[in-house]
Amino acid sequence: MDLMARVKGILLKPKEEWVKIKAEPTTVAGLFTSYAMILAAIPAVSNFIGLALIGQRIPFYGWYRYKIGNAFLYMIVSYILSLVAVYILGIVINALASTFSSKQDINNAMKLAVFSMTASWVGGIFNIIPVLGILALLAGLYGLYILYLGFDNPLMDTPKDKVIGYFAVSLVIAIVLIVVISLILGAIFTVGTLGGRVL
């Protein structure tokens, strides 16, 4: 798989790209080692730079930067959790298939989970400057549209009248995973408890 061509295709022409993706033979391990693990590093490294080198203004607290070691730990933990969340999402998408008259196929379910994250991972570059984090969020919202198109393609052989429901339930699961990751990271890396620097 040509990484750059796939990123460009899924971001700029997602409908056409899903057709190509469905036809490609792949494995779960291959999806993660050749794609997910590479792209998921973008927001993780960007967060490290933003938190440790640039910092951010926190209301009533001041300008704050994490210590290098703590920012590095945040990078590693957030990177691992993001990959775990995508894997869980793929498992859930596959498990829900029969509920929506779809064909269970773990490889296609993982394709949906992994490739729909492309916009969010690429948009994670904006985390280098924490105040631009909203742009990363917008990229993530575009990723939801890409996920919908994957269901509509349909990667899981979903009947047209079941696409919205399948997508909606998967979306709820994705949101829950994001909230759980945020809570875990927030509990571990609370401002003021990590010895960061107020400038």
QUIZI-V826640 format. One record per residue. N is the residue number from 1. RES is the residue in one letter. SS is DSSP state (~ for helix, > for strand, _ for the rest). BURIAL is I if it has 16 or more other C-alpha atoms within 10 Angstrom, else O. D_LAST is the distance of its C-alpha to the last C-alpha in whole Angstrom. Layout:
BEGIN
n->N res->RES ss->SS burial->BURIAL d_last->D_LAST
n->N res->RES ss->SS burial->BURIAL d_last->D_LAST
END
This chain:
BEGIN
n->1 res->M ss->_ burial->O d_last->45
n->2 res->D ss->_ burial->O d_last->44
n->3 res->L ss->~ burial->O d_last->40
n->4 res->M ss->~ burial->O d_last->39
n->5 res->A ss->~ burial->O d_last->42
n->6 res->R ss->~ burial->I d_last->42
n->7 res->V ss->~ burial->I d_last->38
n->8 res->K ss->~ burial->O d_last->40
n->9 res->G ss->~ burial->I d_last->43
n->10 res->I ss->~ burial->I d_last->41
n->11 res->L ss->~ burial->I d_last->38
n->12 res->L ss->~ burial->O d_last->41
n->13 res->K ss->_ burial->O d_last->44
n->14 res->P ss->~ burial->I d_last->44
n->15 res->K ss->~ burial->I d_last->47
n->16 res->E ss->~ burial->O d_last->49
n->17 res->E ss->~ burial->I d_last->46
n->18 res->W ss->~ burial->I d_last->47
n->19 res->V ss->~ burial->O d_last->51
n->20 res->K ss->~ burial->O d_last->50
n->21 res->I ss->~ burial->I d_last->48
n->22 res->K ss->~ burial->I d_last->51
n->23 res->A ss->~ burial->O d_last->53
n->24 res->E ss->_ burial->O d_last->51
n->25 res->P ss->_ burial->O d_last->52
n->26 res->T ss->_ burial->O d_last->49
n->27 res->T ss->_ burial->O d_last->48
n->28 res->V ss->~ burial->I d_last->45
n->29 res->A ss->~ burial->O d_last->44
n->30 res->G ss->~ burial->O d_last->44
n->31 res->L ss->~ burial->I d_last->42
n->32 res->F ss->~ burial->I d_last->39
n->33 res->T ss->~ burial->O d_last->40
n->34 res->S ss->~ burial->O d_last->40
n->35 res->Y ss->~ burial->I d_last->38
n->36 res->A ss->~ burial->I d_last->36
n->37 res->M ss->~ burial->I d_last->34
n->38 res->I ss->~ burial->O d_last->33
n->39 res->L ss->~ burial->I d_last->32
n->40 res->A ss->~ burial->I d_last->30
n->41 res->A ss->~ burial->I d_last->28
n->42 res->I ss->~ burial->I d_last->27
n->43 res->P ss->~ burial->I d_last->24
n->44 res->A ss->~ burial->I d_last->24
n->45 res->V ss->~ burial->I d_last->22
n->46 res->S ss->~ burial->I d_last->21
n->47 res->N ss->~ burial->I d_last->19
n->48 res->F ss->~ burial->I d_last->18
n->49 res->I ss->~ burial->I d_last->16
n->50 res->G ss->~ burial->I d_last->15
n->51 res->L ss->~ burial->I d_last->13
n->52 res->A ss->~ burial->I d_last->12
n->53 res->L ss->~ burial->I d_last->12
n->54 res->I ss->~ burial->I d_last->11
n->55 res->G ss->_ burial->I d_last->9
n->56 res->Q ss->> burial->I d_last->10
n->57 res->R ss->> burial->O d_last->9
n->58 res->I ss->> burial->O d_last->11
n->59 res->P ss->_ burial->O d_last->13
n->60 res->F ss->_ burial->O d_last->13
n->61 res->Y ss->_ burial->O d_last->10
n->62 res->G ss->> burial->O d_last->7
n->63 res->W ss->> burial->O d_last->5
n->64 res->Y ss->> burial->I d_last->6
n->65 res->R ss->> burial->I d_last->8
n->66 res->Y ss->_ burial->I d_last->11
n->67 res->K ss->_ burial->I d_last->12
n->68 res->I ss->~ burial->O d_last->15
n->69 res->G ss->~ burial->O d_last->18
n->70 res->N ss->~ burial->I d_last->17
n->71 res->A ss->~ burial->I d_last->16
n->72 res->F ss->~ burial->I d_last->20
n->73 res->L ss->~ burial->O d_last->21
n->74 res->Y ss->~ burial->I d_last->20
n->75 res->M ss->~ burial->I d_last->22
n->76 res->I ss->~ burial->O d_last->25
n->77 res->V ss->~ burial->I d_last->26
n->78 res->S ss->~ burial->I d_last->25
n->79 res->Y ss->~ burial->I d_last->27
n->80 res->I ss->~ burial->O d_last->30
n->81 res->L ss->~ burial->I d_last->30
n->82 res->S ss->~ burial->I d_last->30
n->83 res->L ss->~ burial->I d_last->33
n->84 res->V ss->~ burial->O d_last->35
n->85 res->A ss->~ burial->I d_last->34
n->86 res->V ss->~ burial->I d_last->36
n->87 res->Y ss->~ burial->I d_last->39
n->88 res->I ss->~ burial->I d_last->39
n->89 res->L ss->~ burial->I d_last->40
n->90 res->G ss->~ burial->I d_last->42
n->91 res->I ss->~ burial->I d_last->44
n->92 res->V ss->~ burial->I d_last->44
n->93 res->I ss->~ burial->I d_last->45
n->94 res->N ss->~ burial->I d_last->48
n->95 res->A ss->~ burial->O d_last->49
n->96 res->L ss->~ burial->I d_last->49
n->97 res->A ss->~ burial->I d_last->52
n->98 res->S ss->~ burial->O d_last->55
n->99 res->T ss->~ burial->O d_last->54
n->100 res->F ss->~ burial->I d_last->54
n->101 res->S ss->_ burial->I d_last->57
n->102 res->S ss->_ burial->I d_last->55
n->103 res->K ss->_ burial->I d_last->55
n->104 res->Q ss->_ burial->I d_last->53
n->105 res->D ss->_ burial->I d_last->52
n->106 res->I ss->~ burial->I d_last->49
n->107 res->N ss->~ burial->I d_last->48
n->108 res->N ss->~ burial->I d_last->48
n->109 res->A ss->~ burial->I d_last->46
n->110 res->M ss->~ burial->I d_last->44
n->111 res->K ss->~ burial->I d_last->44
n->112 res->L ss->~ burial->I d_last->43
n->113 res->A ss->~ burial->I d_last->40
n->114 res->V ss->~ burial->I d_last->39
n->115 res->F ss->~ burial->I d_last->39
n->116 res->S ss->_ burial->I d_last->38
n->117 res->M ss->_ burial->I d_last->35
n->118 res->T ss->~ burial->I d_last->35
n->119 res->A ss->~ burial->I d_last->33
n->120 res->S ss->~ burial->I d_last->30
n->121 res->W ss->~ burial->I d_last->30
n->122 res->V ss->~ burial->I d_last->30
n->123 res->G ss->~ burial->I d_last->28
n->124 res->G ss->~ burial->I d_last->25
n->125 res->I ss->~ burial->I d_last->24
n->126 res->F ss->~ burial->I d_last->22
n->127 res->N ss->~ burial->I d_last->20
n->128 res->I ss->~ burial->I d_last->18
n->129 res->I ss->_ burial->I d_last->16
n->130 res->P ss->~ burial->I d_last->16
n->131 res->V ss->~ burial->O d_last->17
n->132 res->L ss->~ burial->O d_last->20
n->133 res->G ss->~ burial->I d_last->21
n->134 res->I ss->~ burial->O d_last->23
n->135 res->L ss->~ burial->I d_last->25
n->136 res->A ss->~ burial->I d_last->25
n->137 res->L ss->~ burial->I d_last->27
n->138 res->L ss->~ burial->O d_last->29
n->139 res->A ss->~ burial->I d_last->30
n->140 res->G ss->~ burial->I d_last->31
n->141 res->L ss->~ burial->O d_last->33
n->142 res->Y ss->~ burial->I d_last->35
n->143 res->G ss->~ burial->I d_last->36
n->144 res->L ss->~ burial->I d_last->37
n->145 res->Y ss->~ burial->O d_last->40
n->146 res->I ss->~ burial->I d_last->40
n->147 res->L ss->~ burial->I d_last->41
n->148 res->Y ss->~ burial->I d_last->44
n->149 res->L ss->~ burial->I d_last->45
n->150 res->G ss->~ burial->I d_last->46
n->151 res->F ss->~ burial->I d_last->48
n->152 res->D ss->~ burial->I d_last->50
n->153 res->N ss->_ burial->I d_last->51
n->154 res->P ss->_ burial->I d_last->52
n->155 res->L ss->_ burial->I d_last->50
n->156 res->M ss->_ burial->I d_last->52
n->157 res->D ss->_ burial->I d_last->55
n->158 res->T ss->_ burial->I d_last->54
n->159 res->P ss->_ burial->O d_last->56
n->160 res->K ss->~ burial->O d_last->55
n->161 res->D ss->~ burial->O d_last->56
n->162 res->K ss->~ burial->O d_last->53
n->163 res->V ss->~ burial->I d_last->50
n->164 res->I ss->~ burial->I d_last->48
n->165 res->G ss->~ burial->O d_last->49
n->166 res->Y ss->~ burial->I d_last->48
n->167 res->F ss->~ burial->I d_last->45
n->168 res->A ss->~ burial->O d_last->44
n->169 res->V ss->~ burial->O d_last->44
n->170 res->S ss->~ burial->I d_last->42
n->171 res->L ss->~ burial->I d_last->40
n->172 res->V ss->~ burial->O d_last->39
n->173 res->I ss->~ burial->I d_last->39
n->174 res->A ss->~ burial->I d_last->36
n->175 res->I ss->~ burial->O d_last->34
n->176 res->V ss->~ burial->O d_last->35
n->177 res->L ss->~ burial->I d_last->34
n->178 res->I ss->~ burial->I d_last->30
n->179 res->V ss->~ burial->O d_last->30
n->180 res->V ss->~ burial->O d_last->31
n->181 res->I ss->~ burial->I d_last->28
n->182 res->S ss->~ burial->O d_last->25
n->183 res->L ss->~ burial->O d_last->26
n->184 res->I ss->~ burial->O d_last->26
n->185 res->L ss->~ burial->O d_last->23
n->186 res->G ss->~ burial->O d_last->21
n->187 res->A ss->~ burial->O d_last->23
n->188 res->I ss->~ burial->O d_last->22
n->189 res->F ss->_ burial->I d_last->18
n->190 res->T ss->_ burial->O d_last->17
n->191 res->V ss->_ burial->I d_last->14
n->192 res->G ss->_ burial->O d_last->13
n->193 res->T ss->_ burial->O d_last->16
n->194 res->L ss->_ burial->O d_last->15
n->195 res->G ss->_ burial->O d_last->13
n->196 res->G ss->_ burial->I d_last->10
n->197 res->R ss->> burial->O d_last->6
n->198 res->V ss->> burial->O d_last->4
n->199 res->L ss->_ burial->O d_last->0
END
